[in-house]
Amino acid sequence: MHNDSKEYFNAYKNKLSGNLYGLLCERENKGKWEEYLDSIYVEFMGLEDELASINYWKLRAKIGSLRYLNYYYFRKTIFECIGLTNSLLIDEE
């Protein structure tokens, strides 16, 4: 992987983590968190061909389930998702 590509991918992972944390804040503030969740989920689904980690599928499933969780599990799952972003790998083929 080219160094620039690696830097961009790491920056994307940081952006995704920030978006997930922002989603938690949006829900805590009783904002339009479901619309924000949809935006994150659609964007993340678009990376299916780029990511080569089983953790992509785990993260995708967790993000997809957030809409149905009560606040306690929502918050817990958000932090699990943020942790999983660090383990994502880009497909180098």
C-alpha positions in Angstrom: 0.0 0.0 0.0 1.3 3.4 -0.9 2.1 5.7 2.1 -0.4 8.3 0.9 -3.1 5.7 0.6 -2.3 4.4 4.1 -2.5 8.0 5.5 -5.9 8.6 3.8 -7.3 5.4 5.1 -6.1 6.1 8.6 -7.7 9.6 8.3 -10.9 7.9 7.1 -10.9 5.6 10.1 -10.5 8.6 12.4 -13.4 10.3 10.6 -15.6 7.3 11.0 -14.8 7.1 14.7 -15.7 10.8 15.0 -18.9 10.2 13.2 -19.8 7.3 15.5 -19.1 9.4 18.5 -21.1 12.2 17.0 -24.0 9.8 16.5 -23.9 9.0 20.2 -24.0 12.8 21.0 -26.9 13.3 18.6 -28.9 10.6 20.4 -28.1 11.9 23.8 -29.2 15.4 22.7 -32.4 13.9 21.3 -31.5 15.1 17.8 -32.1 13.5 14.4 -29.8 10.6 15.2 -31.6 8.1 13.0 -30.9 10.2 9.9 -27.3 10.6 11.0 -27.1 6.8 11.5 -28.5 6.2 8.0 -25.9 8.5 6.5 -23.1 6.7 8.3 -24.4 3.2 7.4 -24.9 4.0 3.7 -21.4 5.5 3.5 -19.9 2.5 5.2 -21.7 0.0 3.0 -20.0 1.6 0.0 -16.6 0.4 1.3 -17.5 -3.3 1.0 -15.2 -3.8 -2.0 -12.3 -1.9 -0.4 -12.0 -3.5 3.0 -10.5 -6.9 3.5 -11.1 -7.5 7.2 -13.7 -9.7 8.9 -14.1 -6.8 11.2 -15.7 -4.9 8.3 -18.6 -7.3 8.5 -18.7 -7.2 12.2 -18.7 -3.4 12.3 -21.3 -3.3 9.5 -23.7 -5.6 11.5 -23.2 -3.6 14.7 -23.9 -0.2 12.9 -26.9 -1.8 11.3 -28.3 -2.9 14.6 -28.0 0.5 16.4 -31.5 1.6 15.5 -33.0 -1.2 17.5 -31.0 -0.9 20.7 -32.1 0.8 23.9 -29.8 3.5 25.1 -27.6 1.4 27.3 -26.7 -1.1 24.5 -26.6 1.7 21.9 -23.9 3.5 23.9 -22.0 0.2 24.5 -22.2 -0.8 20.9 -21.0 2.7 19.7 -17.8 2.3 21.7 -17.4 -1.3 20.4 -17.7 0.1 16.9 -15.2 2.9 17.5 -12.8 0.2 18.8 -13.4 -1.9 15.7 -12.5 0.9 13.3 -8.9 0.6 14.4 -8.8 -3.0 13.2 -10.1 -2.3 9.7 -7.7 -3.2 6.9 -7.8 -2.0 3.3 -7.7 -4.6 0.5 -4.3 -4.3 -1.1 -5.0 -6.4 -4.2 
